[in-house]
Amino acid sequence: MSRVRLRSQPGLHLALFAILICPLESQNFFDCATAPGEPWRTICQSLVNWDVSARQIQQQQAQLQQNRVVAAPAVPEQPWLSPAVPQQMATQPQSCMDLDCLCAFMQGLRGPNNQCQLRSGGVLQKAIRREIRTLSDAERQRLFQIMQQLKNNGQYDAMSSEHRAVGSSSGAHSGPGFLPWHREFMKRFEISLRLIDPNLALPYWDSVMDSYLPRPADSIMFSSLFMGEADAFGQVVTGPFAGWRTLEGKAYIQRGLAREGRLFNENDLNNVYRQTQIEQVMAFTVPEQSCPYQPNFGALEYTHSSVHLFIGGDMKPPVTSANDPVFFFHHSFVDLIFENWRQMRQSRWAREQSYPPDIPQCSNQQHFSNAIMRPYQITNRQGLSNAYTDNLYQFAERPNCNNNCGNSPYLFCDNRGNAHCVSKVRMNGLCQGFEGFDVCFQGVCRGGVCVPGQLQRQQDVEQPTTRPPIITAATQRVAATVTRTPMANSLRHSSGQSFNRTFDGLLNNGGNVQAPMPNIPRGQSRRRFRRPRPRLPVMSPFPPPPPAQPSFQPPWQQPQFVPQVVPRARQTQLSPPFNNAIPQRRRFKQLRQRSPLRTLRQRSSSGAVRMKRMIESMHMTMLEDNLKNPVKPAANMTLVTANCFNDDPCCGAWSAKAECNANPIFMKQYCRRSCGVCHSNVTEVEGCQDRHISCQYWKQSGECSRRRQWMAENCRRSCGWCNVSEKQLCQHVAMMSRM
């Protein structure tokens, strides 16, 4: 009976110790001191360190593989026959490469013209990735709501863990595999979004439009409307991602804007587009001195890393960068740049086949073209497939002045010189050099700072022709003297929905209570009609209206907000601000004792005014509770998955003969269901049944012959093998696997 054996060799432990402890003396790494600036030297040194670690681990794994023989057990009653090691199947929807594959996971049906008809009545189509500021408010809030749902059910953290696992010592950084690996990763995240709402796409963040600002950290992107604002400790405390716990257990995402690095600029993109050789785009970023290709510090991996440094905090090191959702929008833009170059410089054939040469002195072997893209079951070269943009997604054009910057209220056109779109600035941010432009979101640029007001355009005044000057110390002092809006004024719900809700016309969308000024005849006293001071934002006690959703939603995708008081036992299951709901009697007792907003001291018989005060007090109390006691995810939260399959039709017979204990390395990898490594009610069906929802799709794709072992075990019905007994199927497939 064939088993897995580890052959003991003299000196093996000493060799492994030397690999772990001793440096790789044979390598002569590139000197990062020649990099053109401090940010690039920092990036270069990080890439070198990751490459060194990857090469060391690679040597360890190679040594272990040489001393390990993996083979399947013999077929029962035929000890001379042992099947080949089966080729595993990618069974998760994130592995799909076309809409037909996704259709089954989305419970769609094949309709006319071979289209996928969704239960909502629509047709499943390619995702259109647009710049995030060109989405409508409803589209953006829906996106943030679904991301919150992924965070709540653990899928977001599971994907972040995948990136953390390859943050160093892999083929995802420091070489040619960087671009295809992150393309596959972005595809998988987008599919996770679309499994909940098929109308969604992963937008990109064009940080070039922020780089034109005198202080890019003041961009509207870093406001509560988009990515949120950080407090003095670098903790993201506002916006849709406030209070997101990181993989490391921190209560907030960390950022350190503009402390080092910089954003993309147009020269970075043009430098990529000028390249004609694949080696200068999928670049060798940390070659040894003996490599025939010297490092290109304008390569996309370098310039993209500078944006990571600019965001700082969790975004800086790869092992934590996916904690921050900015990561996904940033890398979607990196993929746009890469795809633009492919369309400009390569033929359709070259886009799939052209890959930098496999040279050990230029990159570690995990970057080689046919190396497995860990942890996925594809090769690096397959990450260049045209199927990504042919079948799954495409990019909308970047906002420009010809398309009115996507008609976005968060962008404006700077028509000086080469006209281009620029991000608007949040309130109290620097806008020096853009006076006369609509640069301030819901404000006006005065004295180089965005303040409340309305831009007054005059047709006879010429637009300024000078470029935005460099920030001066005087400008910094001017900005420091401006009183910032209280933090609570910009707080938003974790799903992306604004706390500022209209209640019977009493509350406006700006977050301030506005008492109307009556029209009093001249000469009469106005003392009784003084306008109250601006208040902190208030919220309706009722849940916000849900955004547009498909008509069909499985139970696990239903909205979580319900218009009722929730018992304490279930409070941790809901998203803020309604997770801190308490009994009504106790709530009104608190209102009488601790109302933070009692500025209207005059008594009024108006029921509307009394209701307004009650709403303000209730929501400010809830707001304080959420800030003091952020919701923590359950300690036992796990990602539920049905990905539990055997890879060979003999697994059941082997398990009955105790092979799970006799040959554990093979059995626990290729017979996971029979050996009890995993459990799933979906795959425990017996008899001639299909155990996977995509069996019919795979049968039509020819997998019954290409992956005969897996299909014989899990798709017997679709492949037409119901008239064959399990014993005969085991023997037949084993023989065919050796041919």
C-alpha positions in Angstrom: 0.0 0.0 0.0 1.5 3.3 -1.1 1.9 5.8 1.7 3.5 9.2 2.4 7.0 8.8 3.7 9.6 11.2 5.1 13.0 9.8 4.3 15.5 10.7 7.0 18.9 11.9 5.8 22.0 12.7 7.8 22.4 16.4 8.5 18.9 17.3 7.5 18.1 19.1 10.8 21.5 20.9 10.6 20.7 22.0 7.0 17.3 23.3 8.0 18.8 25.2 11.0 21.3 26.8 8.6 18.5 27.9 6.3 16.6 29.5 9.2 19.5 31.2 10.9 22.2 32.0 8.4 21.8 34.7 5.7 21.8 33.9 2.0 25.4 34.5 1.3 25.2 33.8 -2.3 22.9 36.8 -3.0 24.2 40.2 -3.7 21.1 42.4 -3.3 20.6 45.7 -5.0 21.7 48.7 -3.0 18.6 50.8 -2.2 20.9 53.9 -1.5 20.7 54.6 -5.2 16.9 55.2 -5.0 15.9 58.7 -6.0 14.6 60.0 -2.7 13.7 59.0 0.8 10.3 57.5 0.1 11.7 55.4 -2.7 14.5 54.2 -0.4 12.0 53.2 2.2 9.9 51.3 -0.3 13.0 49.7 -1.9 14.3 48.4 1.5 10.9 47.0 2.3 10.7 45.1 -1.0 14.2 43.8 -0.5 13.3 42.5 3.0 10.2 40.7 1.7 12.2 39.1 -1.1 14.9 37.9 1.3 12.2 36.3 3.4 10.5 34.7 0.4 13.7 33.2 -0.8 14.5 31.7 2.6 11.1 30.1 3.0 11.3 28.9 -0.6 14.5 27.0 0.2 13.0 25.5 3.3 9.9 24.3 1.3 12.1 22.9 -1.5 14.2 20.9 1.0 11.1 19.4 2.6 9.5 18.5 -0.7 12.6 16.6 -1.8 12.2 14.4 1.3 8.5 13.8 1.0 6.6 11.4 -1.2 2.9 12.0 -1.5 0.8 9.2 -3.0 -2.7 8.0 -2.9 -3.6 4.7 -1.1 -4.2 1.6 -3.3 -7.7 0.9 -4.7 -9.5 -1.5 -2.5 -9.1 -5.1 -3.6 -6.6 -4.0 -6.2 -3.3 -3.3 -4.3 -1.4 -2.9 -7.5 -3.5 0.1 -8.6 -3.1 3.5 -7.0 -4.7 6.6 -8.6 -2.8 9.7 -9.4 -2.8 12.6 -7.0 -6.1 14.4 -8.0 -6.3 17.9 -9.3 -8.3 19.9 -6.9 -11.3 22.0 -8.1 -11.8 25.6 -7.3 -15.3 25.4 -5.9 -15.9 28.9 -4.5 -17.8 31.6 -6.5 -14.7 33.9 -6.2 -12.9 31.5 -8.5 -15.3 32.1 -11.4 -14.0 33.6 -14.6 -17.3 34.3 -16.4 -20.9 35.2 -15.7 -22.2 31.7 -16.5 -20.2 30.4 -13.6 -21.5 33.1 -11.3 -25.1 32.6 -12.5 -25.6 29.4 -10.5 -24.2 30.9 -7.3 -26.6 33.9 -7.7 -29.5 31.5 -8.2 -30.1 32.7 -11.7 -31.5 30.9 -14.7 -30.3 30.7 -18.3 -32.6 32.9 -20.4 -32.7 34.1 -24.0 -29.4 34.7 -25.7 -27.8 32.5 -23.1 -28.1 35.3 -20.5 -28.3 34.8 -16.8 -31.8 35.9 -15.6 -31.7 36.9 -11.9 -34.6 36.3 -9.5 -34.9 40.1 -9.2 -35.9 40.1 -12.9 -32.7 41.7 -14.1 -29.9 40.3 -16.2 -26.5 39.6 -14.8 -24.0 41.8 -16.5 -20.3 42.8 -16.4 -19.4 45.1 -13.5 -18.6 48.7 -14.5 -15.9 50.0 -12.2 -16.3 53.8 -11.9 -14.4 56.4 -9.9 -15.9 56.3 -6.4 -16.8 60.1 -6.4 -18.9 59.7 -9.6 -21.2 57.2 -7.9 -24.6 58.7 -6.8 -25.1 59.1 -3.1 -27.5 56.1 -3.1 -25.0 53.9 -5.0 -22.2 54.8 -2.7 -24.2 54.2 0.5 -25.4 50.9 -0.9 -21.7 49.9 -1.5 -20.7 50.9 2.0 -23.7 49.0 3.4 -22.7 45.8 1.6 -19.1 46.2 2.8 -20.4 46.6 6.3 -22.3 43.3 5.8 -19.2 41.6 4.7 -17.4 42.9 7.8 -20.2 41.7 10.0 -20.3 38.2 8.7 -16.5 37.8 8.7 -15.9 37.6 4.9 -14.1 41.0 4.8 -11.7 39.8 7.6 -11.2 36.5 5.8 -10.1 38.3 2.7 -7.9 40.6 4.7 -6.3 37.5 6.2 -5.5 36.3 2.7 -3.5 39.4 1.9 -1.8 39.3 5.3 -0.7 35.8 4.6 1.1 37.0 1.5 2.2 40.4 2.9 5.8 39.1 2.8 7.5 35.9 1.7 5.4 35.4 -1.3 4.9 36.1 -5.0 2.4 38.9 -4.4 5.1 41.6 -3.8 8.7 42.4 -4.9 8.4 41.3 -8.5 6.4 40.5 -11.6 3.7 38.6 -9.7 2.6 41.8 -8.0 0.1 42.9 -10.7 -1.6 39.6 -11.6 -1.9 38.6 -7.9 -3.7 41.8 -6.9 -5.8 41.7 -10.1 -7.1 38.3 -8.9 -7.6 39.5 -5.4 -9.6 42.5 -6.5 -11.8 40.2 -8.7 -12.5 38.0 -5.7 -13.5 41.0 -3.5 -15.8 42.3 -6.2 -17.5 39.0 -6.6 -18.1 38.9 -2.8 -19.9 42.2 -3.2 -21.9 41.1 -6.2 -23.0 37.9 -4.5 -25.1 40.2 -2.2 -26.0 42.8 -4.8 -25.3 41.8 -8.4 -25.7 45.5 -9.4 -22.5 46.5 -7.5 -19.0 46.9 -8.8 -15.7 47.7 -7.1 -15.0 51.5 -7.7 -11.6 52.9 -8.1 -10.0 55.8 -6.3 -8.2 58.1 -8.8 -5.8 59.7 -6.4 -4.3 61.9 -9.2 -7.3 64.2 -8.7 -6.3 64.7 -5.1 -2.6 65.3 -5.8 -3.4 68.7 -7.3 -4.6 70.1 -4.0 -2.3 72.2 -1.8 -2.8 69.7 0.9 -4.2 66.4 -0.4 -5.1 65.2 3.1 -7.9 67.8 3.0 -9.6 66.1 0.1 -13.3 65.2 0.3 -12.1 61.6 0.1 -11.0 61.8 3.7 -14.3 63.1 5.1 -17.1 61.3 6.7 -18.8 61.1 3.3 -16.2 58.7 1.9 -13.3 57.2 3.8 -13.8 58.9 7.2 -11.7 61.2 9.3 -9.1 60.2 11.9 -8.8 61.7 15.4 -5.6 63.0 17.0 -4.5 59.4 17.6 -4.9 58.4 14.0 -8.0 56.4 14.7 -10.8 56.5 12.0 -13.7 57.6 14.1 -16.1 59.0 11.5 -17.5 57.8 8.2 -18.8 54.4 7.1 -15.8 52.5 8.5 -15.6 54.1 11.9 -15.2 51.5 14.6 -14.0 48.7 12.3 -11.9 46.3 14.4 -8.7 45.2 12.7 -7.3 41.7 12.4 -4.8 42.6 15.1 -7.6 43.4 17.5 -7.4 47.2 17.4 -10.8 48.9 17.9 -10.2 51.4 15.0 -8.5 51.5 11.7 -5.3 53.5 11.9 -4.2 56.2 9.5 -1.4 58.8 9.4 -2.1 60.9 6.3 0.6 62.8 4.5 3.5 62.0 6.9 5.5 60.3 4.1 5.0 59.2 0.6 2.7 60.9 -1.9 -0.3 60.2 -4.1 -0.3 59.2 -7.8 0.3 62.1 -10.3 -0.2 62.3 -14.0 3.5 61.8 -14.6 3.5 58.5 -12.9 0.8 57.2 -15.2 2.4 58.6 -18.3 5.7 57.0 -17.3 3.9 53.6 -17.2 2.2 54.2 -20.5 5.5 55.1 -22.3 6.9 51.7 -21.6 7.0 49.2 -24.4 8.5 46.1 -22.7 6.6 43.9 -20.2 9.7 43.8 -18.0 9.3 47.6 -17.3 5.7 47.2 -16.2 5.6 43.8 -14.5 9.0 44.9 -13.2 11.8 43.3 -11.3 11.7 45.7 -8.4 14.5 44.2 -6.2 16.9 42.4 -8.6 20.3 41.2 -7.6 23.3 43.0 -9.1 23.8 40.0 -11.4 20.3 40.4 -12.9 20.4 41.8 -16.5 17.4 44.1 -15.6 18.1 47.0 -13.3 15.3 48.3 -11.1 12.8 50.8 -12.5 11.9 53.1 -9.7 9.0 54.4 -11.9 7.5 50.9 -12.0 3.9 50.6 -10.9 4.8 48.6 -7.8 7.0 51.5 -6.6 4.6 54.4 -7.3 1.7 52.4 -5.8 3.7 51.8 -2.6 4.1 55.6 -2.2 0.3 55.9 -1.9 0.4 53.3 0.8 3.0 55.4 2.7 0.8 58.5 2.2 -2.2 56.9 3.9 0.0 55.5 6.6 -1.2 53.6 9.6 -2.6 50.2 8.7 -2.1 50.9 5.0 1.7 51.2 5.3 2.8 47.5 5.8 1.3 44.9 3.5 0.5 42.6 6.5 -2.1 45.1 7.7 -3.0 47.2 4.6 -6.2 45.3 3.8 -7.6 46.3 7.2 -8.3 49.7 5.6 -11.0 49.6 2.8 -9.0 52.4 1.0 -6.8 49.4 0.0 -9.4 48.0 -2.3 -10.3 51.3 -4.0 -6.6 52.1 -4.4 -5.7 48.7 -6.0 -8.7 48.9 -8.3 -7.1 52.1 -9.7 -3.7 50.2 -10.0 -5.5 47.6 -12.0 -7.0 50.3 -14.3 -3.5 51.7 -15.0 -2.3 48.2 -15.8 -5.2 47.4 -18.1 -4.8 50.7 -19.9 -1.2 49.9 -20.7 -2.2 46.4 -21.9 -4.7 47.8 -24.3 -2.3 50.5 -25.5 0.9 48.4 -25.9 -0.1 44.7 -26.4 -2.0 42.6 -28.8 -4.7 40.3 -27.5 -2.3 37.3 -27.7 0.5 39.2 -26.0 -1.7 40.2 -23.1 -2.1 36.6 -22.1 1.3 35.2 -23.1 3.9 37.9 -22.5 5.6 37.5 -19.1 9.0 38.6 -17.8 11.6 35.9 -18.1 12.1 33.4 -15.2 15.5 34.5 -13.9 16.4 33.5 -10.2 18.8 36.5 -10.0 15.9 38.9 -10.8 13.1 37.6 -8.6 12.3 34.6 -6.3 10.7 31.6 -8.0 7.2 32.4 -6.7 7.2 35.2 -9.3 7.9 32.9 -12.2 5.2 32.6 -14.9 4.1 29.1 -14.1 4.4 29.3 -10.3 1.2 28.8 -8.3 -0.4 32.1 -7.3 -0.6 31.2 -3.6 -3.2 30.7 -2.1 -5.2 30.4 -5.3 -5.2 27.4 -7.6 -4.0 29.3 -10.7 -0.6 30.3 -12.1 0.8 33.8 -12.3 0.4 33.7 -16.1 -3.3 32.8 -15.8 -3.6 36.1 -13.9 -3.1 37.8 -17.2 -6.1 36.2 -18.9 -8.3 38.4 -21.1 -11.3 36.7 -19.3 -11.1 39.2 -16.5 -12.1 42.2 -18.6 -13.8 40.2 -21.3 -16.3 38.5 -19.0 -16.3 40.0 -15.5 -15.7 43.7 -15.4 -14.5 46.8 -17.3 -13.4 50.3 -16.3 -15.4 53.4 -17.0 -13.2 56.3 -18.3 -11.5 58.5 -15.7 -13.3 61.7 -14.9 -12.3 64.5 -17.2 -13.5 68.0 -18.1 -15.1 66.7 -21.3 -17.5 64.6 -19.4 -18.0 67.3 -16.8 -16.0 65.2 -14.2 -18.7 62.6 -14.2 -21.3 65.1 -13.1 -20.0 64.6 -9.6 -20.7 67.2 -6.9 -17.4 66.1 -5.3 -15.2 67.1 -8.3 -14.6 70.2 -10.3 -12.8 71.1 -13.5 -9.5 73.1 -13.4 -9.4 74.6 -16.9 -6.0 76.2 -16.6 -3.5 74.7 -19.0 -4.4 71.1 -19.7 -7.9 71.0 -18.3 -8.3 68.2 -15.6 -10.6 67.3 -12.8 -9.7 68.0 -9.2 -11.2 66.7 -6.0 -13.1 69.1 -3.8 -11.8 70.1 -0.4 -13.6 69.4 2.8 -14.6 72.2 5.1 -11.8 74.1 6.8 -9.2 72.5 4.4 -6.6 74.4 2.5 -7.7 75.6 -1.0 -4.9 78.2 -1.6 -4.4 78.8 -5.4 -8.0 77.7 -6.3 -9.8 81.0 -5.3 -12.6 81.5 -7.8 -13.1 77.8 -8.4 -15.8 75.6 -7.0 -13.1 73.8 -4.9 -14.9 73.7 -1.5 -17.6 71.2 -0.9 -20.6 73.1 0.3 -18.4 76.1 0.9 -16.2 78.8 -0.6 -12.5 79.4 -0.6 -11.5 82.5 1.4 -8.1 83.3 2.5 -6.8 80.0 1.3 -9.2 78.0 3.5 -12.6 76.5 2.8 -15.3 78.2 4.9 -19.1 78.1 4.8 -20.6 80.2 2.1 -21.6 80.1 -1.6 -19.4 80.7 -4.5 -20.3 83.9 -6.4 -19.3 83.6 -10.0 -18.8 86.8 -12.1 -18.7 86.5 -15.8 -16.4 89.5 -16.3 -13.8 88.3 -13.8 -11.0 86.3 -15.4 -10.1 83.0 -13.9 -6.7 82.9 -12.2 -3.9 81.5 -14.3 -1.3 80.6 -11.7 -0.8 77.1 -10.4 -1.5 76.4 -6.7 1.5 77.6 -4.7 3.4 75.6 -2.2 1.9 75.7 1.3 3.6 78.3 3.5 3.9 78.5 7.2 1.5 81.5 7.1 -1.1 79.5 5.4 -0.8 76.8 8.0 -1.4 79.4 10.7 -4.5 80.7 8.9 -5.9 77.1 8.7 -5.1 76.6 12.4 -7.1 79.6 13.4 -10.3 78.4 11.7 -12.5 76.5 14.1 -13.2 73.1 12.8 -16.7 71.7 12.7 -17.3 69.5 15.8 -16.6 65.9 15.1 -20.2 64.9 15.7 -21.3 67.1 12.8 -19.6 64.7 10.4 -20.5 61.4 12.0 -22.2 59.0 9.8 -23.7 55.6 10.3 -21.4 52.6 9.8 -23.5 51.6 6.8 -22.7 54.9 5.1 -26.0 56.5 5.8 -26.1 60.0 7.2 -27.3 60.5 10.8 -29.0 63.7 9.6 -32.5 62.6 8.8 -35.6 64.8 8.0 -38.4 64.5 10.6 -41.6 66.2 9.6 -39.6 69.0 8.0 -38.1 70.1 11.3 -34.5 69.0 10.6 -32.5 70.0 7.6 -29.8 67.9 5.8 -27.0 70.0 7.1 -27.1 68.6 10.6 -28.3 71.9 12.2 -31.8 72.6 13.6 -33.1 75.7 11.9 -36.0 77.5 13.4 -37.8 79.5 10.7 -37.6 83.3 11.0 -41.1 84.8 10.6 -41.7 87.9 8.5 -42.2 90.5 11.1 -43.3 94.0 10.0 -40.7 96.7 10.4 -40.7 98.4 13.9 -41.9 95.4 15.8 -39.8 93.6 18.4 -37.8 90.6 17.1 -36.5 89.6 20.6 -38.8 86.6 20.8 -37.8 85.3 17.4 -34.0 85.0 17.8 -32.7 82.1 15.7 -31.3 79.4 18.0 -27.7 78.4 17.9 -26.5 75.7 15.5 -26.9 72.3 17.1 -25.0 69.0 16.9 -26.5 66.6 14.4 -29.6 64.8 15.3 -31.1 61.6 14.1 -34.6 60.2 13.7 -35.5 57.5 16.3 -36.8 55.4 13.4 -34.5 53.4 11.2 -33.3 55.1 7.9 -35.2 54.0 4.8 -33.4 51.1 3.2 -31.7 51.7 -0.1 -32.9 50.1 -3.3 -32.4 46.3 -3.2 -33.1 43.5 -5.5 -36.6 42.0 -5.1 -35.1 38.6 -4.2 -33.0 38.3 -1.2 -32.1 35.1 0.7 -32.8 35.3 4.5 -29.2 35.9 5.3 -29.1 39.0 3.1 -32.2 40.7 4.5 -31.8 44.2 6.0 -30.7 44.2 9.6 -32.5 47.3 10.8 -35.9 46.7 12.3 -38.3 49.4 13.7 -38.6 48.0 17.2 -36.8 47.9 20.5 -34.3 45.0 20.5 -33.8 42.9 23.6 -30.3 43.2 25.2 -29.5 39.6 24.3 -29.6 40.5 20.6 -28.1 44.0 20.7 -24.6 42.8 19.5 -26.2 41.4 16.3 -27.2 44.8 15.0 -25.1 47.6 13.5 -24.9 51.0 15.2 -26.6 53.3 16.0 -29.4 50.9 16.8 -27.3 48.3 18.6 -27.5 50.2 21.9 -31.3 50.4 22.0 -32.6 50.1 25.6 -36.1 49.8 27.1 -38.3 52.7 26.4 -39.1 53.5 30.1 -35.4 53.7 31.0 -34.7 55.7 27.9 -37.2 58.5 28.8 -35.8 58.5 32.4 -32.4 59.2 30.9 -33.9 62.0 28.7 -35.1 63.8 31.8 -31.7 63.4 33.6 -29.1 64.0 30.9 -30.4 66.0 27.9 -27.2 67.6 26.3 -29.1 69.9 24.0 -31.5 72.2 25.9 -30.8 75.5 24.4 -34.5 76.5 23.6 -35.5 77.4 27.1 -38.8 79.0 26.4 -41.8 76.8 26.9 -43.9 76.2 23.9 -47.3 74.6 23.4 -46.3 73.3 20.0 -46.2 69.5 19.9 -43.8 69.6 17.0 -41.2 71.5 19.1 -41.5 69.1 22.0 -41.1 66.2 19.6 -38.1 67.8 18.1 -36.4 68.2 21.5 -37.1 64.5 22.4 -35.6 63.3 19.1 -32.5 65.4 19.6 -31.9 64.1 23.2 -32.5 60.5 22.2 -30.1 60.6 19.4 -27.4 62.5 21.2 -27.6 59.9 24.0 -27.3 57.1 21.5 -24.4 58.9 19.8 -22.5 59.2 23.1 -23.1 55.6 23.9 -21.8 54.5 20.5 -18.6 56.6 20.8 -17.9 55.4 24.4 -18.8 51.7 23.8 -18.1 50.7 20.2 -19.4 47.4 19.1 -16.9 44.5 19.2 -17.3 41.5 17.0 -18.1 38.2 18.7 -14.9 36.3 19.7 -16.3 33.1 18.2 -17.2 34.6 14.8 -16.2 32.2 12.0 -16.7 32.3 8.3 -19.4 29.7 7.3 -18.6 27.9 4.1 -19.9 24.9 2.2 -16.5 24.2 0.6 -16.1 20.7 1.9 -15.5 18.1 -0.7 -13.5 14.9 -1.4 -11.3 15.0 -4.5 -11.5 11.3 -5.5 -14.3 8.8 -5.7 -12.3 6.3 -3.7 -12.2 8.5 -0.6 -15.2 6.8 1.1 -13.7 3.3 0.7 -10.3 4.5 1.9 -11.9 6.1 5.0 -13.6 2.8 5.8 -10.3 1.1 5.8 -8.8 3.6 8.3 -6.6 5.3 5.7 -7.3 8.7 7.4 -4.9 7.6 10.2 -2.6 5.5 8.1 -2.0 8.1 5.4 -3.0 11.4 7.0 -1.1 13.8 4.8 -2.8 12.6 1.6 -6.2 11.9 3.1 -6.6 15.1 5.1 -5.8 17.1 2.0 -7.7 15.2 -0.7 -10.4 13.4 1.3 -11.4 16.2 3.7 -15.1 15.3 3.8 -14.6 11.5 4.5 -11.9 12.1 7.1 -14.0 14.7 9.0 -11.6 17.6 8.4 -14.7 19.7 7.4 -18.4 19.3 7.6 -21.2 20.7 5.4 -24.9 19.6 5.1 -24.8 20.5 1.4 -22.1 17.9 0.6 -23.3 15.1 2.9 -25.9 13.9 0.3 -25.6 10.2 -0.6 -26.4 8.3 -3.8 -26.1 9.5 -7.3 -26.5 13.3 -6.7 -24.6 16.5 -7.5 -22.9 17.9 -4.5 -22.1 21.3 -6.0 -24.4 23.9 -7.5 -22.1 24.4 -10.5 -21.9 20.7 -11.7 -24.0 21.3 -14.8 -21.9 24.3 -15.7 -18.7 22.3 -15.3 -20.1 19.4 -17.3 -20.8 21.7 -20.2 -17.2 23.1 -19.9 -15.8 19.6 -20.3 -14.6 19.1 -16.8 -16.1 15.5 -16.6 -13.1 14.4 -18.7 -10.5 17.0 -17.6 -11.0 16.6 -13.9 -12.5 13.1 -13.9 -11.6 12.3 -10.3 -13.3 15.3 -8.7 -16.3 15.2 -11.0 -16.8 11.4 -10.4 -17.0 12.1 -6.7 -19.1 15.2 -6.6 -21.0 15.5 -10.0 -22.0 11.9 -10.8 -25.5 12.9 -11.9 -24.4 15.7 -14.3 -21.7 13.5 -15.8 -24.1 10.6 -16.4 -22.4 8.0 -14.2 -25.4 7.0 -12.1 -25.5 3.5 -13.6 -22.0 2.8 -12.3 -21.5 1.6 -8.8 -19.2 3.5 -6.4 -16.8 0.5 -6.4 -16.6 0.3 -10.2 -16.3 4.1 -10.5 -13.4 4.1 -8.0 -11.6 1.5 -10.0 -12.4 3.0 -13.4 -11.3 6.5 -12.5 -8.1 5.3 -10.9 -7.1 3.5 -14.1 -8.0 6.5 -16.3 -6.0 8.9 -14.0 -2.8 6.9 -14.9 -3.3 7.1 -18.6 
